Amino acid sequence: MVKSVEVDLGTSTSLGSDTKIIISDEDSVQVETNQLLTGEASVVNSSGKKKKETRLGISVKKDEDFGNWYSEVCRFGELLEYYEQVKGCYILKPSAMKIWNVIRRFFDAEIEKMDVEEYYFPMFVSRGALEKEKDHIKGFAPEVAWVTRAGESDLETPIALRPTSETVIYPYLSKWIRGHRDLPLKINQWNNVVRWESSDTTPFVRSREFLWQEGHTAFATKEEAEQEVLDVLNIYSRVYEELLAVPVIKGIKSENEKFAGAFETKSIEAFIPSTGRGIQAATSHCLGQNFAQMFDITFEDKKGKRSMVWQNSWGLSTRSIGVMVMTHGDDKGVVFPPKVAPVKVVVIQVPIKGAVDDQVLCDACEAVVSTLHEAGIRAKSDTRDNYSCGWKYADQELKGAPLRIEIGPRDLANDQVRIVRRDTGAKMDVKRGDLIEQVKDLLEKIQRNLYDVAKRKLEECTQKVETWEEFEEALRQKKLILAPWCDEVEVEKDVRKRSGSDETGGGGAKTLCTPLEQPELREDTLCFASGKPAKKWSYWGRSY
């Protein structure tokens, strides 16, 4: 029995007017609210012992303050933690790593069919190698981090930390490739890279160190290289659309936006309606013979003639996790598509005082989890007894599990469970004997619904324009803009300058990509920006 209880909510705590604080025993406090507790709550029991617990929830709305919403969802959804020792770096937590590993397994299985082999190369690159391809280093120079000291001694020659691995790998291709029988050579590695971003960093999207895979391949012919670029682009599209339930656009980058030193860059582009910004989701580059010339990567063909190889490089990073969170997350927290969800189902007991012993309900929850595991469904129980059901519901919604199963005394009596969808909040009672079938069916429906909703939003915020005035208005409304373009470098630079920054400080508009699937272009169509004859339709917008 509690003789005296003091609740100190502190100055940073925010509780709604409908919040109830329930003292259940001398060591616990339950907070019931339809919003998550923000800040700290301290409890002093009769013996004078003070217990403090911090629980942070989403304090802003997605459509009102997207930047802070996204940061809070990533942190409080337990995807990452900010690394305080170095600005712009993040600690990836188990949920993020599990999603990344799902992507990795899927991607590895696909490129294995293409006979791509896994390697690992060192993260250090010499200045001489890095600067060998002038356009390449020019594109990365501001982001390159250099090691200049070892212990107390200055290094005689600074060593760069890889911003990408073309200049790490290609000196060795020149050693390994001698004749046509050595081709094609196909390399993939999963690693980290360092790009010392000078602009504001964003979790997953733009950081100073991130995880990715990078493929590097060499072929005898241009045709083989170009076909692989498309093949890999299609796999990337499947990662986003089939696993992450994010619709993407496949296209070609402009001369301004292509990879430094590449012959051509193809990409998949996502778009975030809440911010009106595009985001480069993955890239597949045809490098042509540029790097082959720089690093002397040649082979003897079947006729005994020496020729330069054709090369590709392609990459997908943990940025994909950020795009998924931005696309599906809501004001309650993360929303995971079932195919990548770290936990697909969370099971929670719903006790009613005096009805059934709580341990009986907990045992029932564990039995359901065991049944789900046996069916290959990732599940866990949340049977913590120091939190109310409402608190646990909100906590699990914050963490994004696609389904929640509730088990109370009535459910036990009727041999059933209650299932709640994270994406829609819809509830249904299911007999225990039908549980696995129903859970699998619901997970498939959630996966499909998340993609369909995101696809519909993308279509609703896409606008086709043909004049500068239409372009400016669409940009003001945060649209993804499809416009006819003369395909001139200086015109794109001028558009970026004329369109200016938005209210959040974002840069001017630029081409996101020229879609591979082109709408019909009339012969008399003019470029929206220059008035010159248009050569293609391209997507434009602000971007991350």
Residue pairs with C-beta under 8 A, 6 or more apart in sequence:
1 26
2 23
2 25
2 26
2 45
2 46
3 46
4 44
4 46
5 23
5 26
5 43
5 44
5 45
5 46
6 43
6 44
7 21
7 29
7 41
7 42
7 43
8 41
8 42
8 44
9 15
9 39
9 40
9 41
10 39
10 40
10 41
10 42
11 39
12 38
12 39
12 40
13 37
13 38
13 39
13 40
13 41
14 37
14 38
14 39
14 59
15 31
15 33
15 35
15 37
15 38
16 33
16 34
16 35
18 33
18 34
19 31
19 32
19 33
19 35
20 31
20 32
20 33
21 29
21 30
21 31
21 32
22 29
22 30
22 31
22 32
22 388
23 29
23 30
24 30
24 386
26 45
26 46
26 47
27 43
27 45
27 51
27 386
28 43
28 386
29 41
29 43
30 386
30 387
30 388
30 391
31 37
31 41
31 388
31 391
32 388
32 390
32 391
33 390
33 391
33 394
34 390
34 394
35 57
35 394
36 55
36 56
36 57
36 58
36 76
36 394
36 395
36 398
37 55
37 57
37 391
38 55
38 56
38 57
38 59
39 54
39 56
40 52
40 53
40 54
41 52
41 53
41 55
42 50
42 51
42 52
42 53
43 50
43 51
43 52
43 53
44 50
45 51
56 72
56 75
56 76
57 72
57 76
57 394
57 398
58 69
58 72
58 73
58 76
58 331
58 332
58 333
58 398
59 68
59 72
60 68
60 69
60 72
61 69
61 331
62 69
62 274
62 329
62 330
62 331
63 274
66 274
66 275
67 504
69 329
69 331
70 202
70 203
70 322
70 325
70 326
70 329
71 203
73 79
73 325
73 329
73 333
73 334
74 80
74 203
74 204
74 322
74 325
75 81
75 82
75 203
76 333
76 398
77 95
77 325
77 329
77 333
77 334
77 398
77 399
77 400
78 93
78 94
78 95
78 399
79 92
79 93
79 95
79 96
79 203
79 204
79 321
79 325
79 334
80 90
80 91
80 92
80 93
80 96
80 203
80 204
81 90
81 91
81 93
82 90
82 91
83 89
83 90
83 91
86 208
87 201
87 208
88 197
88 201
88 207
88 208
89 207
89 208
89 209
90 203
90 204
90 207
92 100
92 211
92 318
94 342
95 342
95 399
96 204
96 318
96 321
98 342
99 321
99 324
99 336
99 340
99 342
100 211
100 318
100 321
102 243
102 339
102 340
103 239
103 243
103 316
103 320
103 340
104 190
104 213
106 238
106 239
106 243
107 213
107 235
107 239
107 316
108 118
110 235
110 238
111 186
111 188
111 215
111 232
111 235
114 186
114 228
114 231
115 184
115 186
116 186
116 187
116 188
116 215
116 217
117 186
117 187
117 188
118 188
118 189
118 190
119 187
119 188
119 189
120 189
120 190
120 191
121 165
121 168
121 169
121 172
121 189
121 191
122 168
123 161
123 162
123 168
123 191
123 192
123 193
123 194
124 147
124 159
124 160
124 161
124 162
124 168
125 159
125 160
125 161
125 162
125 165
125 167
125 168
126 157
126 159
126 160
127 157
127 158
127 159
127 160
129 167
129 168
129 171
130 137
130 144
130 160
130 167
131 137
132 167
132 294
132 295
133 166
133 167
133 261
133 290
133 291
133 294
135 260
135 261
135 290
136 166
136 167
136 260
136 261
136 291
137 144
137 260
138 260
139 259
139 260
139 261
140 163
140 164
140 195
140 260
142 196
142 198
143 163
143 195
143 196
143 197
143 198
144 160
144 161
144 163
144 195
144 196
145 160
145 161
145 163
145 194
145 195
145 196
145 208
146 158
146 159
146 160
146 161
147 155
147 158
147 159
147 160
147 161
148 154
148 155
148 158
149 155
161 193
161 194
162 168
162 191
162 193
162 194
163 193
163 194
163 195
164 193
164 214
164 313
164 315
165 189
165 191
165 193
165 214
165 216
166 216
166 261
166 287
166 291
166 313
169 187
169 216
170 216
170 291
170 294
170 295
170 297
170 311
171 295
173 185
173 216
173 218
173 295
173 297
173 309
174 295
174 296
174 297
174 298
176 182
176 185
177 183
177 185
177 218
177 297
177 298
177 299
177 309
178 299
178 300
179 299
179 300
180 220
180 299
180 300
180 301
180 302
182 299
183 218
183 219
183 220
183 299
183 309
184 217
184 218
184 219
184 220
184 224
185 217
185 218
186 215
186 217
186 218
187 215
187 216
187 217
188 213
188 214
188 215
188 216
189 213
189 214
190 211
190 212
190 213
191 211
191 212
191 213
191 214
192 209
192 210
192 211
192 212
193 209
193 210
193 212
193 214
194 208
194 209
195 208
195 209
195 210
196 208
197 206
197 207
197 208
199 206
200 206
201 207
201 208
202 322
202 544
203 322
204 210
204 318
204 319
204 321
204 322
204 323
204 325
205 279
205 319
205 322
205 323
205 544
206 544
210 317
210 318
210 319
211 317
211 318
212 315
212 316
212 317
212 318
213 315
213 316
213 317
214 313
214 314
214 315
215 232
215 312
215 313
215 314
215 315
216 311
216 312
216 313
217 225
217 228
217 311
217 312
217 313
218 292
218 297
218 309
218 310
218 311
219 225
219 228
219 309
219 310
219 311
219 312
220 299
220 301
220 307
220 309
220 310
221 310
222 288
222 310
224 310
225 286
225 310
225 311
225 312
226 286
228 312
229 264
229 266
229 284
229 285
229 286
229 312
229 314
230 266
230 284
232 284
232 312
232 314
233 250
233 266
233 267
233 268
233 282
233 284
233 314
234 250
236 248
236 268
236 281
236 282
236 284
236 314
236 316
237 248
237 250
237 268
239 282
239 316
239 320
240 246
240 247
240 248
240 268
240 270
240 281
240 282
240 320
240 323
241 247
241 248
241 451
242 339
243 337
243 339
243 340
244 320
244 323
244 324
244 327
244 337
244 339
244 340
245 324
245 327
245 328
245 337
245 339
245 447
245 450
245 451
245 454
246 270
246 281
246 323
246 324
246 327
246 328
246 451
246 454
247 270
247 451
247 454
247 455
247 458
248 268
248 269
248 270
248 281
249 268
249 269
249 270
249 271
249 512
249 513
249 515
249 539
250 266
250 267
250 268
250 513
250 515
250 516
250 517
251 266
251 267
251 268
251 269
251 512
251 513
251 514
251 515
251 516
251 538
251 539
252 264
252 265
252 266
252 267
252 513
252 514
252 516
253 259
253 264
253 265
253 266
253 267
253 283
253 511
253 513
253 514
254 487
254 489
254 492
254 510
254 511
254 514
254 538
255 489
256 489
256 492
256 493
256 510
256 511
257 265
257 510
257 511
258 264
258 265
258 285
259 265
259 283
259 285
259 287
259 313
261 287
261 290
261 291
262 285
262 286
262 287
262 288
262 290
262 313
263 285
263 286
263 287
263 288
263 289
263 290
264 285
264 286
264 288
265 283
265 284
265 285
265 286
266 283
266 284
266 285
266 286
266 516
267 280
267 281
267 282
267 283
267 284
267 513
268 281
268 282
269 278
269 279
269 280
269 281
269 512
269 513
269 539
270 278
270 279
270 281
270 323
270 327
271 277
271 278
271 279
271 458
271 461
271 462
271 480
271 512
271 541
272 278
272 279
272 323
272 326
272 327
272 544
273 457
273 458
273 460
273 461
273 478
274 326
275 326
275 478
275 504
276 461
276 475
276 477
276 478
276 479
276 480
276 502
276 541
276 542
277 478
277 506
277 541
277 542
277 543
277 544
278 480
278 512
278 539
278 541
278 542
278 543
278 544
279 319
279 323
279 326
279 543
279 544
280 319
280 512
280 543
280 544
281 319
281 320
281 323
282 314
282 315
282 316
282 317
282 320
283 314
283 315
284 312
284 314
285 312
285 313
285 314
286 310
286 311
286 312
287 310
287 311
287 312
287 313
288 310
288 311
289 308
289 309
289 310
289 311
291 297
291 311
292 298
292 308
292 309
292 310
292 311
293 308
297 308
297 309
297 311
298 306
298 307
298 308
298 309
299 306
299 307
299 309
300 306
301 307
324 336
324 337
324 340
325 334
327 454
328 334
328 335
328 336
328 337
328 423
328 450
328 454
329 335
329 400
332 394
332 397
332 398
333 397
333 398
333 399
333 400
334 398
334 399
334 400
335 400
335 402
335 422
335 423
335 450
336 342
336 400
336 401
336 402
336 422
337 402
337 446
337 447
337 450
337 451
338 344
338 402
338 443
338 444
338 446
338 447
339 447
341 378
341 400
341 401
341 402
342 378
343 378
343 379
343 380
343 399
343 401
344 372
344 377
344 378
344 379
344 401
344 402
344 403
344 443
345 369
345 372
345 377
345 378
345 379
345 380
345 401
345 402
345 403
345 404
345 405
345 439
346 379
346 380
346 381
346 382
346 396
346 401
346 403
346 404
346 405
347 365
347 368
347 369
347 372
347 379
347 380
347 381
347 382
347 404
347 405
347 406
347 407
347 417
348 365
348 381
348 382
348 383
348 389
348 392
348 393
348 396
348 404
348 405
348 406
348 407
349 358
349 361
349 362
349 364
349 365
349 381
349 383
349 389
349 406
349 407
349 408
350 361
350 389
350 406
350 407
350 408
350 409
350 411
351 358
351 361
351 389
351 408
351 409
352 408
352 409
355 408
355 409
356 409
356 412
358 385
360 412
361 383
361 407
361 408
361 409
361 412
362 381
362 383
364 407
364 412
365 381
365 383
365 405
365 407
366 381
366 383
368 379
368 381
368 405
368 407
368 417
368 432
368 435
369 379
369 380
369 381
371 435
371 436
372 378
372 379
372 435
372 436
372 439
373 379
375 436
375 439
375 440
377 436
377 439
377 440
377 443
382 392
382 395
382 396
384 392
387 395
389 406
393 404
396 404
397 404
397 422
400 422
401 422
402 421
402 422
402 423
402 442
402 443
402 446
403 419
403 420
403 421
403 422
403 439
403 442
403 443
403 446
404 419
404 420
404 422
405 417
405 418
405 419
405 420
406 417
406 418
406 419
406 420
407 417
407 418
408 418
411 417
411 418
411 429
414 429
415 431
415 432
415 433
416 429
416 430
416 431
416 432
417 429
417 430
417 432
417 435
418 427
418 428
418 429
418 430
419 427
419 428
419 429
419 430
419 438
419 439
419 442
420 426
420 427
421 427
421 442
421 446
422 446
423 446
423 449
423 450
423 453
424 449
428 438
430 438
458 480
461 478
461 479
461 480
462 479
462 480
462 481
462 482
463 470
463 474
463 477
463 479
463 480
463 481
463 482
464 481
464 482
464 483
464 519
465 471
465 474
465 481
465 482
465 483
465 528
466 483
466 484
466 525
466 526
466 528
467 528
468 528
468 529
470 528
471 481
471 483
471 499
471 509
471 528
471 529
471 540
472 499
474 481
475 481
475 499
475 509
475 540
475 541
475 542
479 541
480 512
480 539
480 541
481 509
481 539
481 540
481 541
482 515
482 519
482 537
482 538
482 539
482 540
483 528
483 529
483 537
483 538
483 540
484 521
484 525
484 526
484 527
484 528
484 534
484 536
484 537
485 491
485 492
485 511
485 514
485 527
485 528
485 529
485 534
485 535
485 536
485 537
485 538
486 527
486 529
486 530
486 532
486 533
486 534
486 535
487 535
487 536
487 538
488 530
488 532
491 527
491 529
491 530
491 532
492 510
492 511
494 529
494 530
495 508
495 509
495 510
495 529
495 540
496 507
496 508
496 509
496 510
497 508
498 508
498 529
499 508
499 509
500 508
501 507
501 508
502 542
506 542
507 542
507 543
508 542
509 540
509 541
509 542
510 540
510 541
510 542
510 543
511 538
511 539
511 540
512 538
512 539
512 540
512 541
512 543
513 538
513 539
514 536
514 537
514 538
514 539
515 537
515 538
515 539
518 536
518 537
519 537
521 534
521 535
521 536
521 537
525 533
525 534
526 532
526 533
526 534
527 533
527 534
528 534
